[in-house]
Structures are given as C-alpha cells and as structure tokens.
Amino acid sequence: MKLPFILLVGAYFFIYTLYNFNSSYDRIVPQILVLSSLNLISFSYLILKYSISDLYNLLRKKNTILLYLGFIIVSGISIIVANNKAESFITFSTYLTFFFSLISIFLIMKKEKLDMINIFLVFCLVSLIIDSLYILSLLYEDIIVDGNAFSRSNLYRGFTANINISAFMLTMKSPVIIYFLFKNQKNKFKVLLLALVLLMVVTSIFILLSRGAFIAFAISTFLLITYFFIKSNIRKFTIPTIYLVTILLGYFISSNLINSEGTNIINERVSSINIDRADESIDERLRFYSAAVKSISKNPVIGIGIGNWKIETIRYDAKNLVGYRVPNHAHNDFLQVAAESGLIALLFFIGFILYPFIFYLKNKLYKESNHILYLVLIMMSVYIIDSMLNFPISRPVSHIFLVFVLIVFMKLKEAYD
C-alpha cells in the first residue's frame, strides 16, 4: 500500500506549513526537528526492510548526491578553523539534515516505486493553491474587513518567515501551472480552474512586492512562454496566450487592490529595481557582498568555519550595526558558502546546483520536448536568483523544495543513463 509512503513524502514537502511552537523563537528550529524525526523514521524503515548494500547501490552512481556529499564533507572540515564551534555544529547539523532528507526521500520513492514526478507536480499545485489562498485571505481580512490602508508588510507572509520568501516560493513552483495547462488543454473546465489558480498566484506575487521575485518571475515567464511557443504547433498558441493574459489580469487586479491616492505601488516598486546605493536594501546587500569577498580573499581554502559568518561580519560592518542587530547572512549563498567553508566547498555547492543545466546542454536535450526537465531547470533558475539575493540554503521551506527538484531531476536523468 503506497498511501503511507505518499503521506510520509508529503510531510517532507509541506514541512514549511509548520508554525512556530510557543517555546521556539525561530520556526526553522521546529521544522529541522521534525525533518530529523522524519529522517529517523525513513532510515529505520529502509534499514529494517532492505539491505545496506542494496540501498548503497541506488546512491553510488548519482552525481548529484556525490556533489552534495562533497559539499557536506568540506563544510564539516571547515569547523576546524571556526572561532565559534557551537555555531558551526548547529549550521552543519542543519545542512546534514537537508542532505539526509534528500537521501531518505529518494530511497523511499525508489524502493516503494512511487511516481515521484507526478507526486511532485501535484504537491506543487496543491501548495500553490493553499499558499496563495492564505495570502489573499490575509489581504482580504486586513483591507476589506478591517478597512486598513495597504502597506508592504509581513502581515501577508503566509506560512513562511517573511514576504520575500513567500514570493520566491510561489515563483519557484508556478511553472507547474503551464505544464498542467498543456496536459489538460482539451478539458475546458480544468483549463479554467488552472487559470484561476494562476490568477491567485500572480496576484499574490504582486501584492508581496518582492523586487527579487519580480525579476525571477519575469525571467521564468519569458523562458516558459518562449519554450512552449517553440514546442507547440504553430496553430496552437492558446495555452501560452491564456498563461500570459492571466498574468496581465493578475497585475491589474492586484494594482486595484493595493494602490491608493492615484499611485501605482507595483510600478513604483518595479521602477526601483536598479543598482542604486541610495536604496537602503540594495546598499545593505552590496556592503554584505563586499565584506564576503574580502573575507574570501583572506581565507580562500577553508574559510572561516561553517556557521561563523554572523560573527565575522561584525568585523566588516560594525559601524553600520544598530543595537544588537547583526546580519546573520551575506544575502548571497554562494559568497557565504565560500566565506565560511572555502572555495572548494563553493565548487561542490555550485556543482550540484548547476549539474542539471550541464547535463541538459551536454546531452543536447534542448532538441527534445522534455517539458518536465525544462520545468526543473526553470525552478532551479529561480532558486539560483534567490540564492544570489537571499539565503535559501538556511531555510527548510526553500531547501527542501530544492531537494525535491533534485530528486525529480535524478529520476528524469535515469532515462538517459
């Protein structure tokens, strides 16, 4: 019976819906605790039912897992030079939990013969519906019911820690909608429902006003529309057209919902996307990037120790600190990995993230019509943009989704091995 295993995998995927416990300051802590428990359950089942050698044989030829393992090992070695080893062990245990989650989910789905691709796509669609409905309900209650004026606020963050995370997660999962539209294009009722889901998702992304997510969504939309125009029959542009028109409709709806006093808040937010140090958020990120580069130049091989960036950053940004507020992250995972664990760790990190693109290009798969593999690349592209602006490596909501994307890629790759 496969239902218990589907529920187990679903518990991993929807871990982000787990709210803070009363005794927890940060929702990441209970989520990592639950992930560790799920890993324990999964490994206990796998070891009791299957032989170690059998499980090992499923993993040993997976380049994605080997690259990820290399990142984990080198990051672990960097603990040796860490000034604060307690922080190193905390961060390392988080990365290790993500890695074991990757192995657990992959082995469970392989050994129990679960249709991991369709399960992933359905999970994405369900989560898009749940997340966008929740965000829009928060907006409705605040604006319509309570009569408050709109302002960009974490009040609309949904299940995640802040609005930027929610916007990026909606953007990352949204490509599945155009896939389902193409799959069900002969069923007008399903097309209508999927267009409605897309409308809710797009409206939610616009009201969250995340500039990084705007960039990622614009890029992913352009790549999706271009791909499906090319791969579709010249006379069947209906679905790409529906997709694009629905996005435009979402823009107009969200504009009317949140604009006031004749100003277009969305347009103002978009127009502020530029490298201007007068913008506090941009100036802050540029300072963080500069500090990370300086740290890397001083400690290029093994870094300063995993998890120690929050300590090292004080050395570079002390004059800008207010009270006890310390920048825990460099807001660029690639720079932070290199600063904390060294350039070798960065190579492994970049390796397992870029490997799907390398495989796609090396095998000239762009000549085929593998829609799901292309969706995987779009999702990975959004994750990369998020990684260059924020810190998804530290968030279960983002990194577990990456784990599922990597698993789907490994499954798709098997057809070419």
N, C-alpha and C positions, 0 to 999 in steps of 0.2 A: 504494500500500500504506500503510495507516494505522497499522500497529503501531509503526514507529519514532517517529511523532509522539506516539502514546499513551505510549510509554516516555519520551519527552522531557518531556511534561507531567507524567508520574508522577514524574520526577526532581525537578521543582519541588515537587510536593505532599509528597513523602516526604523532603525535604531535612533535616527535623528528626531523622531517624534517623542522620544523620552524626555520629559521635562526635568528641571532641577528637583532633586529631593530637598526636603526642608533643611537638612543639615549640610547641604552641598553649596559652596559658593559659586562653583562653575559647573554648568551642565555637562561639560566634557568628562568630568570625573565619574558620574554615574553611568554615562554612556560607555566609557572604557571598561568600567567594572562589569557591565552587562555583556559587552563584547568578549571579555575574558571568560566569563561564565559560559557563553555560547561556544567559545573555542574549546573549553574543557569538556563540554557535553559532546561536541562533534568529534574531538580526538578520542575520547573514551569509547564512543560507539565504533569509530573506524578501527581502532586498535583491537577491540574485542571481537569484531566481526571479520576483519581482513588481516592478512599477514603484513608485517612491516616491509618486506621486500616487494610485495605487490603494490603497496602504496608508493614506495620509493620509485618504482619503475614508471609510475604515472607522472612523476615530477622531474625526473633526472634529465629529460631532454627538452624541458621547457625553458627557452632562453629568457623569457620574461621573468620567470621565477628566479633563475640564476642571477640575473642582473639585479633584481630586488634583493636577493640574498647578499650579493656583493656590497650593496649599499648598507645593509644592516650590519655586516661584519666590520666594514671600515668605520662606520659611525660608532660602533661599540669600542673599537680600538682607540678612538679619539678621547674616550673617558680618561685615559691615562694622563692626559695633559690638562684636564679640566680643573679649574680652581674650586668650583663648587660641584663636587661629585654627586651630591644628593640630587641636584637639578639634572645632572647628566643621566642618572639612573631613572629618574621619573620620565624624561623625554624618551630615553632609549626603550623603556618598557612600553610606552605608547606606540612607537614605531614597530616594536616587536609584536604587539597585539594586532596591529594592522596586517603585518606580514603573515602571522598565524591565521588571521581571518581569511586572507587570500588562499592559503593552502587548504584550510578547512572547507570553505565554500566550494572550491574547485574539486576537491576529493569527494565530497558529499554528492555533488551534482554528477560527477563522472561515475562513481560506483553505484549510485542509485538510478542511473540512466534518466536523469531529469532533463527535460528540454530547456536547457539553460538560456538559449537565445530568446525563445518566446516568453519564458518566465520573466526574464529581464525586461523585455519590451512592455509586457503587461504591467509589471511593477512600476516602471517609469510612468506609464499612462495614468495609473491609479494615483501615484504620488503627485502628479501634476494636477489632477482634479482636486485631491484633498488639500494640497498646499495653496492653490490659487483661490479655492472657495474660502479657506480660512482667512487668507489675507484680505480678500474682498469683504468678508463678513466683518472684519475688524474695521475696515474703512467705512462700511455702511453704518456700523454702530457709532463710530466717532463723528462722522459728518452728518449723516441723515438723522439718526436717532437722538444723539446728544447735541447736534447743532453746532459743533465746533468748526472753526476755520481750519483748512488743511495746512499742515506744515510737515516737512520731511522729518519723520520721527520713527524711532524703534518700536513705537506702538504697533506698527504694521509688519513687524518682522516675522510673524507666523511662528513656525516651530523652531526656527534657528535663533542664533545669538544676536544677529543684527540684520538690518535690511540689505546690506551688501551681499551677505551670504545667501539670503533668500533669493535675491535677484539672480545671482550667478547659478544657483542650483536650478531655478526654473529655466534659465537659458541653456544650461547643460543638458537637461532632459528633453527640452522642447523639440529637438529633431525627430523624436519618435512619432510625433503627430503627423508629419508629412508622409512618413512611411505607412502609417495606418490609413491615411487618406488614399494613397495609391493602392494599398492592398484591398480596400473596400470601396473603390471608386464606382463600382456598379450598383452599390447599395446606397440610394439617395438618403435614406434615413440615417445611416451610420455616418455618411459624409457630413450631414447637418450637425449631428451630435459632436463629431470631431472638430468641426469648425467652431462650435460653441466652446469646446474645451480650449482650443487655440485662442479664442477671443478672451476667455477668462485669464489665460496665462499671459498673453500680451498686455492686457490691461493691468495685471498685477505687476509685471516688469516695469511698465511705465510709471506707475504710481510710487514704486520703490525708489525711483530716481537715482539709481546707481550708474555713474558715468562709465565705469569699467564694464558693467553688464550691458550698457547700451552699445559699447564698441563691440563686445563679444557677440551680442545678438545680431547686430548689423552684419558682421562678418559671416556668422553662421547662416543667416538668412540668404545672403548673397550666394554663398557656396552651395547651399541646398537648392535654391531656385535654379542656379546655373546647371547644376548636376542633373536635376530631374527634367529640365528643358532638353538637355543634350540626350539623356537616356530615354526620353519619351518619344512616341510617334509624333511627327510634325503636326498632325491634326488633333492631337490630344493634349492640349495645354491647359485643360480645365482645372486640374488639381493644383498646379503651380499658381494659376491665376486666383483660385479660391484662397490659397495659402497667403498670397500677397495682399489680396483685398481684405481678408480678415485681419491681418496685421495693421493695415491702414485704419480699419474700423476701430480696432482696439486703441489706436493712438487718439482718434477723435473722441472716443468715449472717455478715456482717461483724462484727456485735456479738459473736457467739460466738467468732469467730476472734481478735479483738483485746482483748476485755475480760478483766480479771483481778481477783481478790480482791473479787468482788461489785460492782465498779464498772462503769458503762456509759460508756465513754470517748466514744462518739459523742454520747450525750445531754449529757455534760458539755461537750463541745466546742460543741454547738449552743446550750446554755444560756448560754454565754459570749459570744454574739453580742449586744452592746449597746455603746452609746457610753459606755464607762467608761475614764477615763484611768488607772485603776489597772492596766489591762491594758497591758503593755509595747508590744505590737504596735500596738494602737489608739492609744496615746499618741504613739508614734513617727510614725504616719501623720498624726495631727492636727497635730503640730509641722511636718511637711513641708508640709502643706496651707497652714498659716498663713504659713509662710515664702514659699511660692509666691505667695500672694495679696499679700503685702507687696511682693514683687519686681515683680509685675504693676502694682501701683498706682504704682510709681516709674518703670517703663518700659513703658507700655501700648501704644505704637505699634509699635515694632520689637524690643522685648525686650532681652535681654542678649546675644544671639547664640546660635544653634543649637549644642547640644552643651556649653554652658557652665554648665548648672545644677549640675553636680558641683563646680564651682569657686565659684559664687555661694552655694551652700547653706552653705559654711563660715562665711560672714558671719553667717548667722542661727542656725546650730546648733553653733557652736564649743564651747560649754560642755558639750554632750552627747556630743561625739566621744570615742571611746576609741581610743588608739593612732593607727594610720594608717587606721582605718576611716572612710570618707567616704561619705555617702549619695549615690550616683550619680544617683538618680531621685527624683522627688517622689511616686512611687507614685500618681500620677493623671496620665494622659497629657494630659488637657485643660488642667490647670493648668500642666503642664510646657511644653507647646507654647506657651501664652500667655506664660509667663515667658521662654522662650528666644527665641521668634520674634515675639511680639506678638499683639494681639487680632485683627488681620486674618488672620494665619496660622491662628489658632484658628477663625475663621469658615469658612475653607476646609476645615479639618480636620473640623469638625462637619458641614459641608456634605456631603462625600462619604460620611460615615458615616450621616447621617440621611436622605439623599436617598431611599433605598428606602422608608422609612416615609412620607415626604411624598408620594411617588408613589403608594403603596398607598392612602393616605387620600384624596388629591386625586381619584383616579380611582374611588373607592368600590369598590375591588376586594374589600373585605371581604364584599360581597354575592355574590361568586363563590366557586367551590370550587377555587381555585388552590392546591393543597396545597404544592407546591414553593416558591412565592413566600412562603407563610406560614412554611415551614421556614427560608427565608433570613432573614426578619425575626426569628425566634426566635434564630437563630445570631448575628445582628447584636446582638440584645439582650444575649446572654451576653458578646459581645465588649465592649460598652459597659460592662457591670458590671465586667469585668476591667480595662478602661481606667480606671475610677474608683477602683480599688483597687491596681492594679499598674502595669506598664509594657509592655504587649504591643507597642507601637509599635517597641520596640527589639529584639524577638525574632523571628528568622526563623520559628520554629515557629508563632507566633501571627499574625504579619503576612502571611505567605504564605497562610495559611488565609483570612484576610480578603480577600486578593487574589482567591482562587478564588470566595469568596462574592459579591464584587462582579461578577466575570465572569458568574457564573450569573444574577445579577440583571439585568445588561445584556442577556443573551440572552433572558430572560423578558420584559423590557420591550419588546423588538422586536415582540412580538405585539400591542402596544397602540399602537405608533408609526404 
